[in-house]
Amino acid sequence: MQRQQSVNEPARALSEREAGQYIGMSRSFLAQSRMDGHRGSRTSAPPFIKIGRSVRYLREDLDLWLDSFNKLEHLEQNHNRLLEPYQESPRDSPLMGGMPG
């Protein structure tokens, strides 16, 4: 039994180009992040599937991937979150050459 796609229904599986446009990232980001896997300081790749030699991204996976990122009203929020553990004394921050504890 084949699933019929309505003319108005968006495709469920997106190509690399379509996925890049959908999430606002380049095709090269998608390709590189697939190859890199999960590396500490890098943005992880959205989940993907392989159909033969073709790479496809499911729309619902892309939505969940986008939702997994912190929503910020401005960049200062992220900066403050990073500094919270060291608010007592900047001298104790490893970034300032001090030792915690």
FENCORPE-V375413 format. One line per field, one symbol per residue. phi: phi as a letter, one per 20 degrees, with the letter a starting at -180 (. if undefined). psi: psi as a letter, one per 40 degrees, with the letter a starting at -180 (. if undefined). burial: + if it has 9 or more other C-alpha atoms within 8 Angstrom, else -. A space follows every 50 residues. Layout:
# FENCORPE-V375413
phi = ???
psi = ???
burial = ???
This chain:
# FENCORPE-V375413
phi = .eeeeffeefffddfgfffgffemcfffffffffffmedheeffffgbcd cmeeecdegfffffffffefedebffgfgfffegfdffbgfefgfenedf n
psi = hihhhidehiidhiidddddddefiiddddddddddahiceihiiiiiih gbehhihhddddddddeeihhididdddddddedefddhddehddeeihi .
burial = -------------++++-+++---+++--+--+----+------++++-- ----+++++-++--+-----------++-------+-----++----+-- -
